[in-house]
Amino acid sequence: MTGRRRGKVELATARSIQEIGELPRGLGGLAEAALTLAKTLDEGAGLATAAVARELRATLVKLAEGTGDDGGDDPFREFAAELAMPAQVGDAEKW
């Protein structure tokens, strides 16, 4: 069985991941997803090319940031916490 040749985007993505260095725990799957997206671009994503390229860019940015949990304000986290809290009597008046 012969090995598959990597395309230009996949090679560049692999290099970028290598340049990032050791990934924080839990981001290995994200690195694999980036490589899959890159492979998709190399093979021709058709009408989805722009969307796949945007997702690859966003994935690489997230990998470069690492976990990025600086403890700062995170509106999504706050919203998710509100959803998890039981509703209080009178909360409907807010809406």
C-alpha positions in Angstrom: 0.0 0.0 0.0 1.4 3.4 -1.0 1.1 6.4 1.2 -1.1 9.2 0.3 0.6 12.4 -0.8 -0.5 15.4 1.2 -1.7 18.5 -0.6 -0.3 22.0 -0.1 -3.0 23.2 2.3 -2.7 20.1 4.4 1.1 20.4 4.5 0.9 24.1 5.5 -1.7 23.3 8.2 0.5 20.5 9.6 3.4 23.0 9.7 1.3 25.6 11.4 0.2 23.1 14.1 3.8 22.1 14.6 4.8 25.8 15.0 2.2 26.2 17.7 4.0 23.6 19.7 2.6 21.4 22.4 -1.2 21.8 22.5 -3.1 22.2 25.8 -4.8 19.0 26.9 -8.1 18.5 25.0 -7.1 20.3 21.8 -5.7 17.2 19.9 -9.1 16.6 18.3 -9.2 20.1 17.1 -5.8 19.7 15.5 -7.1 16.6 13.7 -10.2 18.5 12.6 -7.9 21.2 11.1 -6.0 18.6 9.1 -9.3 17.1 7.9 -10.5 20.5 6.8 -7.2 21.2 5.0 -7.4 17.8 3.2 -10.9 18.7 2.1 -9.6 21.9 0.6 -6.8 20.1 -1.2 -9.3 17.6 -2.6 -11.6 20.3 -3.8 -14.5 21.4 -1.6 -16.6 22.6 -4.5 -19.2 25.2 -3.5 -18.2 24.8 0.2 -14.6 26.0 -0.4 -15.1 29.4 1.2 -16.9 27.9 4.2 -14.3 25.2 4.7 -11.5 27.8 4.4 -13.2 30.0 7.1 -13.7 27.0 9.4 -10.0 26.0 8.9 -8.9 29.6 9.7 -11.1 29.7 12.8 -9.8 26.3 14.0 -6.2 27.4 13.6 -6.9 30.6 15.5 -8.4 28.6 18.3 -5.4 26.2 18.4 -3.0 29.2 18.5 -4.9 30.7 21.4 -4.8 27.4 23.3 -7.5 27.0 25.9 -7.5 30.8 26.3 -9.4 30.7 29.5 -8.3 34.0 31.1 -11.3 34.2 33.4 -12.5 37.4 31.8 -16.1 38.1 30.8 -17.5 35.6 28.4 -21.0 36.5 27.3 -21.8 33.0 26.0 -20.7 31.5 29.3 -22.9 33.9 31.2 -25.8 33.2 28.9 -25.3 29.4 29.3 -25.2 29.9 33.1 -28.5 31.8 33.0 -30.1 29.0 31.1 -28.9 26.4 33.6 -30.4 28.4 36.6 -34.0 27.6 37.5 -36.4 30.4 36.7 -37.5 32.6 39.6 -41.1 33.8 40.1 -41.5 37.1 38.3 -38.7 36.5 35.8 -41.3 36.5 33.0 -41.8 40.2 33.6 -38.3 40.9 32.3 -39.4 39.7 28.9 
